[in-house]
Amino acid sequence: MELGLAVFILSLPFLSITAQSIRFEIESGQAKCLSEEIRINSMTVGEYSVVNPNEGHPLPEHHKIIVALFSGSEKRYHHAELVESGHFALQVEEEGKHMLCFKANTHEPAVNTTVEFNWRSGVTAKGWSNVATKDSVDRTKDARANQVYELHYGVYEFVFIVYLLVCGGIATMAS
Ligand SMILES: *[C@@H]1O[C@H](CO)[C@@H](O)[C@H](O)[C@H]1NC(C)=O
């Protein structure tokens, strides 16, 4: 039997789905991060979008966001630069905390950008569609979201800023 399959079967009783669904504001140039414990080989699925302050008009450039998802060892799984919405659906290769950060585009004077975000993680690619019904997501989301958010905000914001600085620096050097 393949090792991967054996691990999957052994870990079945411990499988869980976690979900966060929140709406929050970010001031121009600022970053906010959320973290989530994710099991190795689990699927993690996220969707985010900026709430357009002037419905029916294109989203102004200064309301666009930069988004990045990292593992605990700072492997980057997802990155989007100045977008108004996006999503990711992937299988993580590392056990433990992952963090997702949003940074609002800079603007003077500062404005608030509202982001809506939904994050679900759990099980494997195969099990996912069976287990992650809307109900199971709804049950867990409200209790968890704000709590996790408050707890990890500071540390991850710092890591994210460092990450942006380092990657920005490398991109500048390369060009
Ligand atoms: C953004 O919203 C926060 C509270 O949600 C508020 O304290 C802050 O003053 C707002 N910033 C701007 C620029 O409106």
The ligand as an ORCA input file, in Angstrom:
! r2SCAN-3c Opt
* xyz 0 1
  C     -11.079     52.725      8.879
  O     -11.930     52.004      9.759
  C     -11.511     51.992     11.100
  C     -12.493     51.171     11.908
  O     -13.098     50.203     11.169
  C     -11.427     53.409     11.639
  O     -10.939     53.385     12.944
  C     -10.517     54.233     10.763
  O     -10.508     55.553     11.188
  C     -10.965     54.155      9.314
  N      -9.998     54.860      8.488
  C     -10.336     55.706      7.531
  C      -9.221     56.316      6.767
  O     -11.490     55.970      7.282
*
